Amino acid sequence: MTIEVTNTSGRLVPSDEITSLLTFAMGQLNLNPECDLNVGFIDDDYMTQLHIKWMDEPGSTDVLSFPMDMPENEGDVVTLGDIMISPVFAADQARVAGHSAEDEIYILATHALLHIIGYDHADSAEERVMFALQEKIVENWKNK
């Protein structure tokens, strides 16, 4: 498996922990451990550009996911896609939520992985399922 983490944000980020978390999450989600996944920590200006270009929405955001290949069967090896995280945006959200920036980044990375494999939160029922799963994965990873 290749989880490639790059950091061009100019901020310190928990790269090793993100690799560990996403490896754990992929196992919890029954994804083949040989799947590829890219995670980029980017500055807020670049996140704003991506948010406008791909989501047609103004301003920055916390995380964007770019799915590539969806496994058709449980054992398929595919390139799952790319996750882009703004540590600046995440830190601001973390302060509001009352937890650490690292915890926010863990939640965002897991959230983005779930989006890549088809989860969504367009309605309240989907949101409850997705958010409960991301919280469960992060908590189980922390307690392993």
C-alpha positions in Angstrom: 0.0 0.0 0.0 1.1 3.5 -0.7 -0.2 6.3 1.3 1.9 9.3 0.2 1.7 12.4 2.4 3.1 15.7 1.2 3.2 19.0 3.0 3.5 22.3 1.2 1.4 24.2 3.8 4.3 25.7 5.7 2.8 24.2 8.9 3.9 21.3 11.0 1.4 18.4 10.4 1.1 14.9 11.8 2.3 13.1 8.7 3.2 9.8 10.3 0.0 9.7 12.3 -2.1 10.3 9.2 -0.4 7.4 7.5 -1.1 5.2 10.5 -4.7 6.4 10.8 -5.5 5.9 7.1 -3.8 2.5 7.0 -6.0 1.6 10.0 -9.1 3.1 8.3 -8.5 1.2 5.1 -8.4 -2.0 7.1 -11.6 -1.1 8.9 -13.3 -0.4 5.6 -12.2 -3.7 4.1 -10.1 -2.0 1.4 -7.2 -3.8 -0.1 -4.0 -2.7 1.8 -2.3 -2.4 -1.6 -4.5 0.5 -2.7 -2.9 3.9 -3.2 -3.9 7.1 -1.5 -2.4 10.5 -1.6 -2.8 13.1 1.1 -1.6 16.7 0.6 -1.4 19.4 3.3 -1.7 22.7 1.4 -1.8 26.4 2.2 -5.1 28.2 2.4 -4.5 30.1 -0.8 -4.1 26.9 -2.8 -7.2 25.4 -1.0 -9.2 28.4 -2.1 -8.1 27.9 -5.7 -9.1 24.2 -5.6 -12.4 25.0 -3.8 -13.4 27.5 -6.5 -12.2 25.4 -9.4 -13.7 22.0 -8.4 -16.6 22.9 -6.1 -17.5 26.2 -7.7 -17.7 27.7 -4.2 -15.9 30.8 -2.9 -13.2 30.9 -0.3 -11.3 28.2 1.4 -12.5 25.0 3.0 -11.1 22.4 5.4 -10.7 19.3 3.2 -11.4 18.2 -0.4 -11.4 14.7 -1.7 -10.8 13.7 -5.3 -11.8 10.1 -5.9 -10.0 8.2 -8.7 -10.9 4.5 -8.8 -13.6 2.7 -6.9 -12.9 -0.9 -6.0 -15.5 -3.1 -7.6 -14.7 -6.0 -5.4 -13.4 -6.1 -1.8 -9.9 -7.3 -2.9 -9.4 -4.9 -5.8 -6.2 -2.9 -5.8 -6.9 0.6 -7.1 -5.7 4.2 -6.8 -8.3 5.5 -4.4 -7.6 9.2 -5.0 -6.3 12.4 -3.4 -7.1 14.1 -0.1 -6.2 17.8 0.3 -6.3 19.3 3.8 -5.8 23.0 4.8 -4.1 22.9 8.3 -4.9 26.6 8.8 -8.6 26.0 8.2 -8.5 22.8 10.3 -6.9 24.7 13.2 -9.6 27.4 13.1 -12.3 24.7 13.1 -10.6 22.8 16.0 -10.7 25.9 18.2 -14.4 26.3 17.6 -15.0 22.6 18.2 -12.9 22.6 21.4 -10.3 20.0 20.4 -6.8 20.0 19.0 -5.8 20.8 15.5 -4.4 17.3 15.2 -7.7 15.7 16.2 -9.5 17.9 13.6 -7.0 16.7 10.9 -7.6 13.1 11.9 -11.4 13.6 11.5 -10.9 15.4 8.2 -8.7 12.8 6.7 -11.1 10.0 7.6 -14.0 12.1 6.4 -12.3 12.5 3.0 -11.5 8.8 2.7 -15.1 8.0 3.3 -16.1 10.5 0.5 -13.6 8.8 -1.8 -15.3 5.4 -1.3 -18.8 6.8 -1.8 -20.1 8.1 1.5 -21.9 11.4 1.5 -23.8 13.7 3.9 -26.2 15.4 1.5 -29.1 14.6 3.8 -29.4 14.1 7.6 -29.6 10.3 7.5 -26.5 10.1 5.4 -24.8 12.6 7.6 -25.5 10.6 10.8 -24.1 7.4 9.2 -21.0 9.1 7.8 -20.1 11.2 10.8 -20.7 8.3 13.2 -18.4 6.1 11.1 -15.6 8.7 10.9 -15.7 9.3 14.7 -15.7 5.5 15.3 -12.7 4.9 13.1 -10.7 7.8 14.6 -11.6 6.6 18.2 -10.7 3.0 17.4 -7.4 4.0 15.9 -6.5 6.1 18.9 -7.4 3.3 21.3 -5.7 0.4 19.4 
